Amino acid sequence: MPPIDQKVMTGDTAHIPNGVKFLFGGTAGMGATLVVQPLDLVKNRMQLSGTSGKKEYRSSFHALTSIIKNEGVRTVYTGLSAGLLRQASYTTVRLGIYTWLFEKFSSDSGSPPSFLKKASIAMTAGAVGAFAGTPAEIVLIRMTGDGRLPLDQRRNYKNAFEAIGRIAREEGITTLWRGCVPTVMRAMVVNAAQLATYSQAKESLSSSGLLPQGLAVHFAASMISGFNTAFVSMPVDIAKTRIQSMRIIDGKPEYKNAGDVILKVIKNEGVFALWKGFTPCYMRIGPHTVLTFIILEQMNGAYYKFVLGVEPKSGL
């Protein structure tokens, strides 16, 4: 009869603690953000282009070169502290909840949940994560968009924490959750598209034998997930970005709600403007998705192998 400690640590019963799942999720997101922050800035600037009544950038490349020319190379990392804070809140919660529920709803034999269950789990994780991350999202959008404003209108936040403090003092603490509804809606769409698609694509690619197991499968599944995520989330992302960056003019907000943003964008800029900034969005989401999932999968694998002492298995 094997000792109890060996029995507990078999592959079927060994699990990563929930707290570690949350830690790994946030760490993976923050690592990816360090690489793709410049693309996030370009995406936000493209989405805000047109709010002043003129088209500021012809393309994503034009936006990037204009920003560097007019504001300096270091500007492309403006809002990095807010981006990292967003990952530390939003991604920590969403990936932590997703991996926890994914494991919980997997069968006793280890079979993953159905695609419908994956999507439901992802939407739940996204909604909770988005609520937790909305203050950091507000700050990120304001910091990355500040350089396009006239000098007398710039907020000039020093870092994410100073921004949060100033917003709470100057505009009220509820302003930190302005646009929370479209943010949560976007997160539900994004996470259903990203997490569920990644899990399903990885499952299909693994069983097909078309690619070698490991990084190749993770990379391909991440790229499929990233494209799908960028396409379905862009209209909601446009609404969220403009609501969170809007100013109050003569006591009235520029937009009433997310629907009002979308209708005004279609009316004033055309329906395809809802996908304005798609290239930097996909260029950001694609690599960010790849890096996040690869970092997460490697950390999970290392924990199973070196801490639990069992054969690595996926929690996604």
C-alpha positions as CSV (number, residue, x, y, z in Angstrom):
1,M,0.0,0.0,0.0
2,P,1.6,3.3,-1.1
3,P,2.2,6.0,1.5
4,I,-0.6,8.6,1.8
5,D,1.6,11.5,0.6
6,Q,2.4,9.6,-2.7
7,K,-1.2,8.8,-3.2
8,V,-2.2,12.4,-2.8
9,M,0.3,13.6,-5.4
10,T,-0.8,11.4,-8.3
11,G,-1.6,13.1,-11.6
12,D,-5.3,12.7,-11.1
13,T,-5.5,14.3,-7.7
14,A,-2.7,16.9,-7.8
15,H,-4.0,20.4,-8.3
16,I,-2.6,23.9,-8.4
17,P,-4.0,25.9,-5.4
18,N,-6.6,28.5,-6.4
19,G,-4.4,31.3,-5.0
20,V,-1.5,30.3,-7.2
21,K,-3.9,30.2,-10.2
22,F,-4.8,33.8,-9.6
23,L,-1.1,34.8,-9.2
24,F,-0.1,33.0,-12.4
25,G,-2.9,34.7,-14.3
26,G,-1.9,38.2,-13.3
27,T,1.8,37.5,-13.8
28,A,1.2,36.2,-17.3
29,G,-0.8,39.2,-18.3
30,M,1.7,41.7,-16.9
31,G,4.5,39.9,-18.7
32,A,2.7,40.2,-22.0
33,T,1.8,43.9,-21.4
34,L,5.5,44.8,-21.1
35,V,5.8,43.8,-24.7
36,V,2.6,45.1,-26.3
37,Q,2.0,48.4,-24.5
38,P,3.0,50.6,-27.5
39,L,0.3,48.8,-29.6
40,D,-2.3,49.5,-26.9
41,L,-1.4,53.2,-27.0
42,V,-1.8,53.2,-30.8
43,K,-5.1,51.4,-30.6
44,N,-6.5,53.8,-28.1
45,R,-5.4,56.8,-30.1
46,M,-7.0,55.4,-33.3
47,Q,-10.3,54.8,-31.5
48,L,-10.3,58.4,-30.1
49,S,-9.4,59.8,-33.6
50,G,-12.4,61.5,-35.0
51,T,-13.9,62.7,-31.7
52,S,-12.5,66.2,-32.4
53,G,-14.3,66.4,-35.7
54,K,-11.3,65.5,-37.9
55,K,-9.5,62.3,-38.8
56,E,-6.2,62.6,-37.0
57,Y,-4.5,59.4,-38.3
58,R,-4.6,57.8,-41.8
59,S,-3.5,54.4,-40.5
60,S,-2.0,52.6,-37.5
61,F,1.5,53.2,-38.9
62,H,0.8,56.9,-39.4
63,A,-0.5,57.1,-35.8
64,L,2.7,55.5,-34.4
65,T,5.1,57.6,-36.4
66,S,3.1,60.8,-35.6
67,I,3.2,60.0,-31.9
68,I,7.0,59.4,-32.0
69,K,7.6,62.5,-34.1
70,N,5.4,64.9,-32.1
71,E,5.8,63.5,-28.5
72,G,9.0,61.4,-28.5
73,V,9.9,57.7,-28.5
74,R,9.3,57.3,-24.7
75,T,5.6,58.3,-25.3
76,V,4.8,54.9,-26.7
77,Y,5.1,53.5,-23.2
78,T,2.9,56.2,-21.7
79,G,0.4,54.5,-19.4
80,L,2.6,51.5,-18.7
81,S,1.9,51.7,-15.0
82,A,-1.8,51.8,-15.7
83,G,-1.5,48.8,-18.1
84,L,0.3,46.8,-15.5
85,L,-2.2,47.7,-12.8
86,R,-5.0,46.7,-15.2
87,Q,-3.4,43.3,-15.7
88,A,-2.8,43.0,-11.9
89,S,-6.5,43.5,-11.3
90,Y,-8.5,42.4,-14.4
91,T,-6.3,39.6,-15.7
92,T,-5.5,38.2,-12.3
93,V,-9.3,37.9,-11.5
94,R,-10.4,36.7,-15.0
95,L,-7.8,34.0,-15.5
96,G,-7.9,33.0,-11.9
97,I,-11.6,32.4,-12.0
98,Y,-11.5,30.8,-15.4
99,T,-8.8,28.2,-14.5
100,W,-10.6,27.5,-11.2
101,L,-14.0,27.0,-12.8
102,F,-12.5,25.1,-15.8
103,E,-11.0,22.6,-13.4
104,K,-14.2,22.5,-11.4
105,F,-16.5,21.7,-14.4
106,S,-14.1,19.2,-15.9
107,S,-15.2,15.6,-15.5
108,D,-13.8,13.2,-13.0
109,S,-11.9,11.5,-15.8
110,G,-10.2,14.8,-16.7
111,S,-12.3,15.5,-19.8
112,P,-12.7,19.3,-20.4
113,P,-16.1,21.1,-20.3
114,S,-18.1,21.5,-23.4
115,F,-17.7,24.6,-25.6
116,L,-20.9,26.1,-24.2
117,K,-19.7,25.6,-20.7
118,K,-16.3,27.0,-21.6
119,A,-18.0,30.1,-23.0
120,S,-20.2,30.5,-19.9
121,I,-17.3,30.1,-17.6
122,A,-15.3,32.7,-19.7
123,M,-18.1,35.2,-19.6
124,T,-18.5,34.9,-15.9
125,A,-14.8,35.3,-15.3
126,G,-14.7,38.3,-17.7
127,A,-17.6,40.1,-16.0
128,V,-16.1,39.8,-12.5
129,G,-12.6,40.7,-13.7
130,A,-13.8,43.7,-15.6
131,F,-15.6,45.1,-12.6
132,A,-12.4,44.8,-10.6
133,G,-10.3,46.3,-13.3
134,T,-12.5,49.2,-14.5
135,P,-10.5,51.9,-12.4
136,A,-7.3,50.8,-14.0
137,E,-9.0,50.7,-17.4
138,I,-10.2,54.3,-17.0
139,V,-6.6,55.4,-16.1
140,L,-5.0,53.5,-18.9
141,I,-7.3,55.1,-21.6
142,R,-6.8,58.6,-20.1
143,M,-3.0,58.3,-19.9
144,T,-2.6,56.9,-23.4
145,G,-4.9,59.5,-24.9
146,D,-3.6,62.5,-23.0
147,G,-1.0,63.4,-25.6
148,R,-3.6,64.1,-28.3
149,L,-5.3,66.8,-26.2
150,P,-4.4,70.6,-26.3
151,L,-1.8,71.5,-23.7
152,D,-4.4,73.3,-21.5
153,Q,-6.7,70.3,-21.4
154,R,-4.1,67.6,-20.6
155,R,-4.4,65.8,-17.3
156,N,-0.7,65.0,-17.0
157,Y,-1.0,62.1,-14.6
158,K,2.4,61.0,-13.2
159,N,1.4,57.4,-12.8
160,A,-1.6,55.1,-12.4
161,F,-1.9,55.5,-8.6
162,E,-1.7,59.3,-8.7
163,A,-4.3,59.2,-11.5
164,I,-6.7,57.1,-9.4
165,G,-6.3,59.5,-6.4
166,R,-6.9,62.6,-8.5
167,I,-9.9,61.2,-10.3
168,A,-11.5,60.2,-6.9
169,R,-10.8,63.7,-5.4
170,E,-11.6,65.8,-8.5
171,E,-14.5,63.9,-10.1
172,G,-15.8,61.6,-7.4
173,I,-15.0,58.0,-6.6
174,T,-17.8,56.7,-8.8
175,T,-16.0,58.1,-11.9
176,L,-13.5,55.3,-11.5
177,W,-16.3,53.0,-12.6
178,R,-17.6,55.2,-15.4
179,G,-18.3,53.0,-18.4
180,C,-18.4,50.0,-16.2
181,V,-21.4,48.5,-18.1
182,P,-19.8,48.6,-21.6
183,T,-16.5,47.5,-20.0
184,V,-18.2,44.4,-18.5
185,M,-20.1,43.8,-21.7
186,R,-16.8,43.9,-23.7
187,A,-15.1,41.7,-21.2
188,M,-17.9,39.1,-21.5
189,V,-17.6,39.1,-25.3
190,V,-13.8,39.2,-25.2
191,N,-13.4,36.3,-22.7
192,A,-16.0,34.1,-24.4
193,A,-14.2,34.7,-27.7
194,Q,-10.6,34.5,-26.3
195,L,-10.6,31.9,-23.5
196,A,-13.3,29.6,-24.8
197,T,-11.9,29.7,-28.4
198,Y,-8.3,29.2,-27.1
199,S,-9.4,26.1,-25.0
200,Q,-11.4,24.7,-27.9
201,A,-8.8,25.4,-30.6
202,K,-6.0,23.9,-28.4
203,E,-8.2,20.8,-27.7
204,S,-8.9,20.3,-31.5
205,L,-5.3,20.9,-32.5
206,S,-4.0,18.6,-29.9
207,S,-6.3,15.8,-30.9
208,S,-5.7,16.3,-34.7
209,G,-2.0,15.7,-34.4
210,L,-1.3,18.4,-37.0
211,L,1.1,20.1,-34.7
212,P,3.6,18.9,-32.1
213,Q,2.3,19.1,-28.6
214,G,3.5,22.1,-26.5
215,L,4.5,25.5,-27.8
216,A,3.4,25.0,-31.4
217,V,-0.2,24.1,-30.3
218,H,-0.3,26.9,-27.8
219,F,0.9,29.4,-30.4
220,A,-1.6,28.4,-33.1
221,A,-4.5,28.3,-30.7
222,S,-3.5,31.7,-29.3
223,M,-3.4,33.3,-32.8
224,I,-6.9,31.8,-33.7
225,S,-8.2,33.1,-30.4
226,G,-6.6,36.5,-30.8
227,F,-8.2,37.2,-34.3
228,N,-11.6,36.0,-33.2
229,T,-11.4,38.2,-30.1
230,A,-10.3,41.4,-32.0
231,F,-13.1,41.1,-34.5
232,V,-16.0,40.5,-32.2
233,S,-14.9,42.9,-29.5
234,M,-14.0,46.1,-31.5
235,P,-17.5,47.7,-31.6
236,V,-17.9,47.4,-27.9
237,D,-14.3,48.5,-27.4
238,I,-14.9,51.7,-29.3
239,A,-17.9,52.5,-27.1
240,K,-16.0,51.7,-23.9
241,T,-13.0,53.8,-25.0
242,R,-14.9,56.9,-25.9
243,I,-17.1,56.8,-22.8
244,Q,-14.2,56.5,-20.5
245,S,-12.2,59.3,-22.2
246,M,-15.2,61.7,-22.7
247,R,-15.3,65.1,-21.1
248,I,-18.3,66.8,-19.5
249,I,-19.2,69.9,-21.7
250,D,-21.4,72.5,-20.1
251,G,-22.5,70.0,-17.5
252,K,-23.5,67.4,-20.1
253,P,-21.5,64.2,-21.0
254,E,-20.7,63.8,-24.7
255,Y,-22.4,60.4,-24.8
256,K,-25.5,59.0,-23.0
257,N,-24.5,55.3,-23.1
258,A,-22.7,52.7,-25.2
259,G,-25.6,52.6,-27.7
260,D,-25.4,56.3,-28.2
261,V,-21.7,56.1,-28.9
262,I,-22.2,53.4,-31.6
263,L,-25.0,55.2,-33.3
264,K,-23.0,58.5,-33.4
265,V,-20.0,56.7,-34.7
266,I,-22.0,55.1,-37.5
267,K,-23.8,58.4,-38.3
268,N,-20.7,60.6,-38.3
269,E,-17.9,58.3,-39.3
270,G,-19.5,55.3,-41.1
271,V,-20.1,51.7,-40.0
272,F,-16.6,50.6,-40.6
273,A,-15.3,53.1,-38.0
274,L,-16.6,50.5,-35.5
275,W,-13.5,48.5,-36.5
276,K,-11.2,51.6,-36.5
277,G,-7.9,50.5,-35.0
278,F,-8.4,46.9,-35.9
279,T,-4.8,46.4,-37.1
280,P,-3.2,47.6,-33.8
281,C,-5.9,45.9,-31.9
282,Y,-5.1,42.5,-33.5
283,M,-1.4,43.2,-33.4
284,R,-1.8,43.8,-29.7
285,I,-4.4,41.1,-28.9
286,G,-2.6,38.5,-31.0
287,P,0.9,38.8,-29.4
288,H,-0.7,39.5,-26.0
289,T,-2.8,36.4,-26.2
290,V,0.1,34.3,-27.4
291,L,2.4,35.6,-24.7
292,T,-0.2,35.4,-21.9
293,F,-1.2,31.8,-22.6
294,I,2.4,30.6,-23.3
295,I,3.6,32.2,-20.0
296,L,0.6,30.8,-18.2
297,E,1.0,27.3,-19.6
298,Q,4.7,27.3,-18.8
299,M,4.2,28.4,-15.2
300,N,1.4,25.8,-14.8
301,G,3.6,23.1,-16.3
302,A,6.6,24.1,-14.1
303,Y,4.4,24.0,-11.0
304,Y,3.1,20.5,-11.7
305,K,6.5,19.2,-12.5
306,F,8.7,20.9,-9.8
307,V,6.3,21.6,-7.0
308,L,3.7,18.8,-7.2
309,G,6.1,16.3,-8.8
310,V,3.6,15.0,-11.4
311,E,3.4,15.1,-15.2
312,P,2.3,18.6,-16.4
313,K,-1.3,19.0,-17.5
314,S,-3.3,21.9,-18.8
315,G,-5.8,23.9,-16.8
316,L,-7.1,25.7,-19.9
